[in-house]
């Protein structure tokens, strides 16, 4: 799966009230945490908690757990999904 496909799938699952899990995307737990952190940093999702453990230095940190039980799509996340849908429809009409 491409990164954009993973992001879209995560956002769609959260929008539909489903809690996405890393195994559905064949991602390691650490990589999964990076995707979730990225979406949270972009303000596409909210109410996400990532628990880290390890040394104070970033490169030694490891993910302990990720809580998506309260995760919600933000207005920015909704807009991202709408825009991607528009682009997909537009590309479909251009090619045929």
MOPECOR-V730043 format. One record per residue. N is the residue number from 1. PHI is phi in degrees with one decimal (none if undefined). PSI is psi in radians with two decimals (999 if undefined). Layout:
{{N & PHI & PSI} {N & PHI & PSI}}
This chain:
{{1 & none & 2.41} {2 & -74.3 & 2.74} {3 & -56.9 & -0.75} {4 & -64.6 & -0.68} {5 & -62.3 & -0.71} {6 & -63.9 & -0.81} {7 & -59.9 & -0.82} {8 & -61.6 & -0.72} {9 & -65.1 & -0.74} {10 & -60.5 & -0.85} {11 & -62.7 & -0.71} {12 & -63.7 & -0.72} {13 & -63.3 & -0.78} {14 & -64.3 & -0.72} {15 & -60.1 & -0.66} {16 & -83.4 & 0.07} {17 & 82.6 & 0.21} {18 & -97.0 & 2.48} {19 & -91.2 & 1.92} {20 & -68.6 & 2.64} {21 & -129.2 & 2.61} {22 & -62.6 & -0.54} {23 & -66.3 & -0.45} {24 & -66.8 & -0.37} {25 & -110.5 & 0.10} {26 & 55.2 & 0.74} {27 & -110.3 & 2.60} {28 & -69.4 & 2.80} {29 & -62.3 & -0.68} {30 & -66.3 & -0.74} {31 & -66.7 & -0.68} {32 & -57.9 & -0.78} {33 & -61.1 & -0.65} {34 & -65.5 & -0.71} {35 & -61.5 & -0.82} {36 & -64.7 & -0.76} {37 & -62.2 & -0.71} {38 & -61.2 & -0.83} {39 & -64.8 & -0.64} {40 & -68.7 & -0.73} {41 & -63.2 & -0.63} {42 & -77.6 & -0.08} {43 & 66.8 & 0.51} {44 & -81.3 & -0.49} {45 & -132.4 & 2.79} {46 & -139.6 & 2.98} {47 & 60.0 & 0.78} {48 & -112.8 & 2.42} {49 & -127.6 & 2.22} {50 & -115.3 & 2.14} {51 & -100.0 & 2.18} {52 & -111.5 & 2.67} {53 & -141.7 & 2.70} {54 & 137.4 & -2.91} {55 & -71.5 & 3.00} {56 & -70.7 & -0.37} {57 & -79.3 & 2.40} {58 & -56.4 & -0.78} {59 & -68.3 & -0.22} {60 & -97.7 & -0.09} {61 & -72.5 & 2.51} {62 & -129.6 & 2.67} {63 & -80.3 & 2.28} {64 & -92.7 & -0.89} {65 & -161.5 & 2.84} {66 & -130.2 & 2.22} {67 & -107.6 & 1.88} {68 & -110.2 & 0.19} {69 & -62.7 & -0.45} {70 & -110.3 & 0.11} {71 & -59.1 & 2.43} {72 & -136.3 & 2.64} {73 & -78.8 & 2.41} {74 & -91.4 & 3.09} {75 & -60.7 & -0.66} {76 & -65.0 & -0.70} {77 & -64.5 & -0.74} {78 & -60.1 & -0.81} {79 & -62.3 & -0.67} {80 & -60.7 & -0.79} {81 & -62.7 & -0.77} {82 & -62.1 & -0.78} {83 & -63.6 & -0.75} {84 & -64.3 & -0.66} {85 & -62.7 & -0.77} {86 & -60.5 & -0.80} {87 & -61.9 & -0.70} {88 & -63.9 & -0.77} {89 & -65.8 & -0.74} {90 & -62.0 & -0.79} {91 & -63.1 & -0.65} {92 & -63.1 & -0.73} {93 & -73.9 & -0.53} {94 & -71.7 & -0.61} {95 & -77.8 & -0.37} {96 & -108.8 & 999}}
